[in-house]
Amino acid sequence: MHKYLTIILIISLFSCGGDEVVNPPSVINFYTDDQQFIDELVSINDSIEDASYIIDRITTDFVDSADSQYYRINKLNLSNMGLDSISNTISNLDSLKILYLNNNQLVNLPSSICDINNQLDSLNVEANLLCNPQVPTCIISLEPTMTAFFSSQKECDYQMSVEDRDFINDMISSNWGISENDLEYDSLWAVLNHEDNTKWQEFIEYDELNQKDHVVSRIVQIKYEDFNEEGKSIQIIPSTIEEVDSLKFAYLSNNILDEIPAEFGNLIRLKYLHLDKNQIKSIPESIGGSGSQGLKKLERLILNDNQIDSVSAYLGNLTSLTELDLSRNSLETLPYSLCGFSNIIKIVGNQFGCGCVEYESCFSDLIIDQSCEACGN
């Protein structure tokens, strides 16, 4: 049996034909999920004193089933109410067809709004403060371009970098074969672009098209760790990573990556690169500067628990390194250029001293707990 709550109110209802006015009941029973949304909307917005401020903005459908009678919200006009928050439970309004949220103070919207986006005939979010990168992609897609969307908001003096947004799109398409038109896209976008996984920062950049400086929100950190354990299986970092050129911190541990894109070598602001517990077999020379500038600001390069069997001498160019972890790989030797890193390098659990390949004596004190199975010893 449907559970429902009771609100005492007076509203105007129309018949299914839309012409005949039905006398309003003295008591109306909202479906439980709809009532929950109303209650939460009131509780999280100081601009709403009580539910009576909302009721006259609601159009309903009457449901008369064998065991109960109740009303479902069909249209919700919340424009010009000073709202600053929308409850996650908006996704439960599965009879909603029209939603007006324009001319409020909304800084963000819950990603759950994308769950009802396809059922809506009309959705208006104009003239809010939706200027940040965490705005759900289904909302940004209401306009043909990001620039057009941000222009529809109040006081948006910056916008998300198109290149950085494209990188997240490429992560989704490369790893899960999902495009922006697929139903699963919004949920994957919400996961990758969650504030715990992707951090953005505003920068002043020159707009060549308009020939003036403007503020752009850029990605400075990605933390896509343990996705393999969550069943999402990150296998590829797309080459468009090089366009995310404000990136400072990249945490990509515990996935099933088998290679590092050479384009990482162009991320000159990168400080931390964590790629441990993957299936990586080699380190591109571009990381150290072969054919590119290299990661001169890199402080941490964490590559333990992979399948790396050789290291380029170019890594010796990473003069800002404070930690280089190559433990538990398949290394038999290291280039002499890394001798200067002997106080910061970790090489436990490789194949040094197995009698197959000679190694530099500068690493002798670090060669412990080696595995010689691959050498046949």
Secondary structure by P-SEA (a helix, b strand, c coil): cccccccbbbbbbbcccccccccccccccccaaaaaaaaaaaaacccccccccccccbbbbbbbccccccccccbbbbcccccccccccccccccccbbbbccccccccccccccccccccccccccccccccccccccccccccaaaaaaacccccccccaaaaaaaaaaaaacccccccccaaaaaaaaaaccccbbbbbbbbbcccccbbbbbbbbcccccccccccccccccccccccccccccbbbbcccccccccccccccccccbbbbccccccccccccccccccccccccbbbbcccccccccccccccccccbbbbccccccccccccccccccccccccccccccbbbbccccccccccccccccc
